Amino acid sequence: MSTDTPVGADRQGQTGSLLVAGFFVLAGAITLYDTTRYTDVDSMVFPRAAATLLIICSMLSLVSTWLRPSAEPGFGQGSWWRRLLLVASMLGACLLMPVIGFLGAGCVAFVGGLIAAMHLRWSAATAFRFGGSGLIIMVGFYALFRYALHVPLP
């Protein structure tokens, strides 16, 4: 059985992927346009680089999905509560960051994402190992942004 799908095949499951990739191309273009109004040259470097990368990757996704659609119907099988928890923890971290700071919000996002991603049975050793590694990563990012890059963080 061949896994190749010819050009022009049924794209019912690919519509969402095409729409999301198109949205990200538009979001990158809007971000690039917005950076033209920045007065400080240093403050436009990261948004322009991120927007350019977003446009390039989204265009690659659009072209590859259009030319070679997958036989998989959309999201496939999976737990919706995990997907919702991941999005809710990220949004919650964004909303909580001004209140509890960068590290506190990072903990909220990390714990929510970890619970959403963990499919195996939890043990005390696993929780300690993942919690410790997450804490090291978050403190490392905090130190990188705060002290090396001099980015003011909440």
Protein Blocks (a to p, Z undefined) as FASTA:
>chain_A
ZZbdcehiafklmmmmmmmmmmmmmmmmmmmmmmmmpmblklmmmmmmmmmmmmmmmmmm
mmmmmmmccfbehjbpadfklmmmmmmmmmmmmmmmmmnojklmmmmmmmmmmmmmmmbd
cdfklmmmmmmmmmmmmmmmmmmmmmmnopacZZ
